[in-house]
Amino acid sequence: MTVIFLFIDGVGLGREDDTNPFYHTDYRGFPALAGDQFLSEKADEILEKQHLFKKVDATLGIKGLPQSGTGQATLLSGENAAKVIGRHFGPYPHSRIKYLLEEQSLFLKAQQRGKKCHFMNAYPDIFFQKAEKRNRWSCTTLMAKSADLALNTTEEVKKGKALTAELTQETWKDQLHIQVPVISPEAAADRLIKRSVNYDLLLYEYYLTDKAGHSQDKSRADCFIHTYDRFLWQLIEQKPADTSIVLCSDHGNVEDLSIKTHTYNKVPLVCIGPGASIFTEAESIRDVTPGLLKLLQTP
């Protein structure tokens, strides 16, 4: 059993109207997640043996708008990070919840069960310079570093072994002036599938959806979501039969472009592949890591 975990930042289940860029008839990947329904609050849940789609809570019983630091720390540890500090916090992990990513993360727990993990995202040199100078790491990078996983650099991108934040490498080429080719979202998906044969658990983070939500720029949101939709569809169509794809978000945002803040909306939890029914009882983002660990143990 191989598990591909797709963390997509800032995606909730919103209204079926013009404020929601997922309310779009041309998409294929996102509707497939919800069983050929719009990815919205009206979509019916799916609880099948090889396909689960649920609406799960991201507020964690704490007042205030959900934030990335506490949401991601919860998603990646199975512990209620917002409850630990009594509030939602972000975008980076609060000092009092870093231990969840350093000592109790999904990667560490999977490794303790004998599973081989990999973080697919790559980072340019400027990211490492800033992060090391400030000692400020995102939830995913802190988790990977704490599990002794080397973060991918420009070299891994050039070798076709890692994925950039925007999938297509276009930003790296045109804005950072790094000599890498522009690739299609489908090629990015194929790269992830090819790497998956060497690992039990792979994580890929896509955060541009959250950025688009804060910008309230519909054209920007449509561009980022369309790219990811093509990537998703290719993954779903081409994944090996013994591979499960799990997707979840940390909070809502881009599904409501009428506001520039996060939302209180529930977020999608999806599993396509063997063992999908493991997540049947999931109610919040806190249930994702326990479900992933159980899924990894499925024959």
C-alpha positions as CSV (number, residue, x, y, z in Angstrom):
1,M,0.0,0.0,0.0
2,T,1.3,3.4,-1.0
3,V,-0.4,6.6,0.2
4,I,-0.1,9.9,-1.6
5,F,-1.2,12.7,0.8
6,L,-2.3,15.9,-0.9
7,F,-2.4,18.9,1.4
8,I,-4.2,21.8,-0.3
9,D,-4.1,25.0,1.6
10,G,-7.2,27.2,2.2
11,V,-9.9,25.1,0.5
12,G,-13.3,24.9,2.1
13,L,-16.7,23.8,0.9
14,G,-18.6,26.9,0.0
15,R,-21.8,28.1,-1.7
16,E,-22.7,27.2,-5.3
17,D,-22.5,30.8,-6.7
18,D,-20.1,33.2,-8.4
19,T,-18.0,33.8,-5.3
20,N,-16.9,30.1,-5.4
21,P,-14.3,29.4,-8.1
22,F,-14.9,25.6,-7.6
23,Y,-18.4,26.2,-9.0
24,H,-17.1,25.6,-12.5
25,T,-18.3,23.2,-15.1
26,D,-15.0,22.7,-16.9
27,Y,-13.1,21.1,-14.0
28,R,-12.6,17.3,-13.9
29,G,-10.3,16.5,-11.0
30,F,-12.2,18.4,-8.3
31,P,-15.6,17.1,-9.2
32,A,-14.1,13.6,-9.3
33,L,-13.1,14.0,-5.7
34,A,-16.8,14.5,-4.8
35,G,-18.2,11.8,-7.1
36,D,-18.9,14.1,-10.1
37,Q,-20.5,16.8,-7.9
38,F,-19.3,20.4,-7.5
39,L,-16.9,20.7,-4.6
40,S,-19.3,22.6,-2.4
41,E,-21.3,22.6,0.8
42,K,-24.2,21.0,-1.1
43,A,-22.3,17.9,-2.3
44,D,-23.5,14.6,-0.9
45,E,-20.9,12.6,1.2
46,I,-19.6,9.4,-0.4
47,L,-18.8,6.5,1.9
48,E,-17.7,3.7,-0.4
49,K,-15.0,1.0,-0.1
50,Q,-12.6,2.8,-2.5
51,H,-14.0,6.3,-2.5
52,L,-14.7,8.5,0.4
53,F,-15.7,12.2,0.4
54,K,-16.5,13.8,3.7
55,K,-17.0,17.4,5.0
56,V,-14.9,17.8,8.1
57,D,-14.5,20.5,10.7
58,A,-11.5,22.8,10.8
59,T,-12.6,25.1,13.7
60,L,-11.5,22.5,16.4
61,G,-13.9,23.8,19.0
62,I,-12.0,27.0,19.4
63,K,-13.5,30.5,18.8
64,G,-12.2,32.6,15.9
65,L,-11.3,31.9,12.3
66,P,-9.1,28.9,11.7
67,Q,-5.5,29.7,10.8
68,S,-2.7,27.8,9.0
69,G,-0.2,27.3,11.9
70,T,-2.6,25.5,14.2
71,G,-4.6,23.9,11.4
72,Q,-1.6,22.4,9.8
73,A,-0.1,21.3,13.0
74,T,-3.3,19.5,13.8
75,L,-3.7,18.0,10.4
76,L,-0.1,16.7,10.5
77,S,-0.1,15.4,14.1
78,G,-3.6,14.3,15.0
79,E,-3.5,16.6,18.0
80,N,-5.6,19.7,18.6
81,A,-3.0,22.4,18.3
82,A,-5.5,25.3,18.6
83,K,-6.6,23.8,22.0
84,V,-3.0,23.6,23.2
85,I,-2.6,27.4,23.0
86,G,-6.3,28.3,23.4
87,R,-6.6,30.1,20.0
88,H,-6.0,29.8,16.3
89,F,-2.6,31.0,15.1
90,G,-0.7,31.3,11.9
91,P,0.7,31.2,9.3
92,Y,3.7,29.7,11.0
93,P,3.5,27.2,13.9
94,H,3.4,28.9,17.4
95,S,6.4,28.1,19.6
96,R,4.2,26.2,22.0
97,I,3.0,23.8,19.3
98,K,6.2,23.1,17.4
99,Y,6.7,20.0,19.5
100,L,3.7,18.4,17.7
101,L,5.7,18.7,14.4
102,E,9.1,17.9,16.0
103,E,8.1,14.9,18.1
104,Q,4.6,13.7,17.2
105,S,4.2,14.3,13.5
106,L,2.7,12.1,10.8
107,F,6.1,11.4,9.4
108,L,7.7,10.4,12.7
109,K,4.7,8.1,13.6
110,A,4.8,6.5,10.2
111,Q,8.6,5.9,10.5
112,Q,8.1,4.4,13.9
113,R,5.8,1.9,12.1
114,G,8.6,1.0,9.6
115,K,7.2,3.2,6.8
116,K,9.3,5.2,4.4
117,C,8.2,8.8,3.9
118,H,9.0,11.5,1.4
119,F,8.1,15.2,1.1
120,M,7.8,16.1,-2.6
121,N,8.0,19.9,-2.4
122,A,11.2,21.6,-3.5
123,Y,12.5,25.0,-2.4
124,P,14.8,27.5,-4.1
125,D,18.0,28.7,-2.5
126,I,16.4,32.0,-1.4
127,F,13.9,30.0,0.7
128,F,16.6,28.3,2.7
129,Q,18.5,31.5,3.2
130,K,15.5,33.3,4.7
131,A,14.3,30.3,6.7
132,E,17.7,29.6,8.3
133,K,18.4,33.3,9.0
134,R,15.1,33.7,10.9
135,N,14.8,30.1,12.0
136,R,11.3,30.2,10.8
137,W,10.0,27.1,9.1
138,S,6.5,26.2,7.8
139,C,4.6,23.3,9.4
140,T,5.4,20.9,6.6
141,T,9.1,21.8,6.4
142,L,9.6,21.7,10.1
143,M,7.9,18.2,10.2
144,A,10.1,16.9,7.4
145,K,13.3,18.3,8.9
146,S,12.4,16.9,12.3
147,A,11.9,13.4,10.7
148,D,15.5,13.7,9.2
149,L,14.1,14.0,5.7
150,A,16.2,16.3,3.5
151,L,14.3,19.1,1.9
152,N,14.4,19.1,-1.9
153,T,16.4,21.8,-3.6
154,T,16.9,23.1,-7.2
155,E,19.0,20.0,-8.0
156,E,16.1,17.6,-7.3
157,V,13.8,19.7,-9.5
158,K,16.3,19.6,-12.4
159,K,16.6,15.8,-12.0
160,G,12.8,15.5,-12.2
161,K,12.6,14.2,-8.6
162,A,10.6,16.9,-6.9
163,L,7.8,19.4,-7.5
164,T,7.7,23.2,-7.2
165,A,5.0,25.1,-5.4
166,E,3.1,26.0,-8.6
167,L,3.7,22.5,-10.2
168,T,4.6,23.7,-13.6
169,Q,8.0,25.2,-12.7
170,E,7.0,28.4,-14.5
171,T,7.6,30.7,-11.6
172,W,11.0,29.2,-11.0
173,K,12.0,29.8,-14.6
174,D,10.4,33.2,-15.2
175,Q,10.6,35.0,-11.9
176,L,13.5,33.3,-10.1
177,H,15.5,32.8,-13.3
178,I,16.4,29.2,-12.5
179,Q,17.2,27.2,-15.5
180,V,14.4,24.6,-15.4
181,P,11.9,23.7,-18.1
182,V,8.2,24.5,-17.8
183,I,6.2,21.3,-17.5
184,S,2.5,20.5,-17.7
185,P,0.4,19.7,-14.6
186,E,0.0,16.2,-16.0
187,A,3.8,15.8,-16.2
188,A,3.9,16.9,-12.5
189,A,1.4,14.2,-11.6
190,D,3.3,11.6,-13.5
191,R,6.5,12.6,-11.7
192,L,4.7,12.2,-8.3
193,I,3.4,8.8,-9.3
194,K,6.9,7.7,-10.5
195,R,8.4,8.7,-7.2
196,S,5.7,6.9,-5.2
197,V,7.0,3.5,-6.1
198,N,9.9,4.1,-3.7
199,Y,7.9,5.1,-0.7
200,D,5.0,4.2,1.6
201,L,3.9,7.8,2.2
202,L,4.4,10.8,0.0
203,L,3.2,14.4,0.9
204,Y,2.7,17.2,-1.6
205,E,1.6,20.7,-0.4
206,Y,-0.2,23.2,-2.6
207,Y,-0.6,26.6,-0.9
208,L,-1.3,28.9,-3.9
209,T,-5.1,28.4,-3.3
210,D,-4.8,30.1,0.1
211,K,-2.8,33.0,-1.5
212,A,-5.5,33.4,-4.2
213,G,-8.2,33.5,-1.5
214,H,-6.5,36.3,0.3
215,S,-6.1,38.2,-2.9
216,Q,-9.8,38.0,-3.8
217,D,-8.6,37.8,-7.4
218,K,-10.9,35.5,-9.4
219,S,-8.6,35.2,-12.4
220,R,-5.7,34.3,-10.1
221,A,-7.9,31.7,-8.3
222,D,-9.2,30.3,-11.5
223,C,-5.6,29.9,-12.8
224,F,-4.3,28.1,-9.7
225,I,-7.3,25.9,-9.3
226,H,-7.3,25.0,-13.0
227,T,-3.7,23.9,-12.8
228,Y,-4.3,21.8,-9.8
229,D,-7.4,20.4,-11.3
230,R,-5.4,19.0,-14.2
231,F,-2.8,17.6,-11.8
232,L,-5.6,15.9,-9.8
233,W,-7.3,14.4,-12.7
234,Q,-4.1,12.9,-14.0
235,L,-3.3,11.5,-10.6
236,I,-6.7,9.9,-10.2
237,E,-6.6,8.4,-13.7
238,Q,-3.1,7.1,-13.6
239,K,-2.5,6.1,-10.0
240,P,-1.6,2.4,-9.5
241,A,-4.4,0.2,-8.2
242,D,-2.7,-0.4,-4.9
243,T,-2.1,3.3,-4.3
244,S,-4.6,5.5,-2.3
245,I,-4.8,9.3,-2.7
246,V,-5.8,11.2,0.4
247,L,-6.6,15.0,0.1
248,C,-7.5,17.4,2.9
249,S,-7.2,21.1,3.7
250,D,-6.4,23.1,6.9
251,H,-9.2,25.7,6.7
252,G,-11.5,27.4,4.2
253,N,-10.6,30.5,2.2
254,V,-10.6,30.5,-1.6
255,E,-14.1,29.0,-1.9
256,D,-15.5,32.4,-0.9
257,L,-13.9,35.3,-2.9
258,S,-16.4,37.8,-1.4
259,I,-14.0,38.1,1.6
260,K,-10.3,38.0,1.9
261,T,-10.1,36.1,5.2
262,H,-10.3,32.5,6.1
263,T,-13.8,31.0,6.6
264,Y,-15.6,28.8,9.0
265,N,-16.6,26.4,6.3
266,K,-16.0,22.7,6.6
267,V,-13.2,21.3,4.4
268,P,-13.1,18.3,2.1
269,L,-11.5,15.0,3.2
270,V,-11.2,12.6,0.3
271,C,-9.7,9.2,-0.1
272,I,-9.6,7.4,-3.4
273,G,-8.2,3.9,-3.5
274,P,-8.0,0.9,-1.2
275,G,-8.9,1.4,2.4
276,A,-11.0,4.6,1.9
277,S,-13.6,3.4,4.4
278,I,-11.0,3.9,7.2
279,F,-12.0,7.6,7.2
280,T,-15.7,6.9,7.6
281,E,-15.9,8.1,11.2
282,A,-13.7,11.2,10.6
283,E,-15.3,14.4,11.9
284,S,-12.5,17.0,11.9
285,I,-9.0,17.6,10.5
286,R,-7.7,16.0,13.7
287,D,-8.8,12.6,12.4
288,V,-6.6,12.7,9.3
289,T,-3.2,11.6,10.7
290,P,-4.7,8.7,12.7
291,G,-6.6,7.6,9.5
292,L,-3.4,7.9,7.4
293,L,-1.5,5.8,9.8
294,K,-4.2,3.1,9.9
295,L,-4.3,3.2,6.1
296,L,-0.6,2.6,5.8
297,Q,-1.0,-0.6,7.8
298,T,-3.7,-1.9,5.4
299,P,-2.5,-4.9,3.4
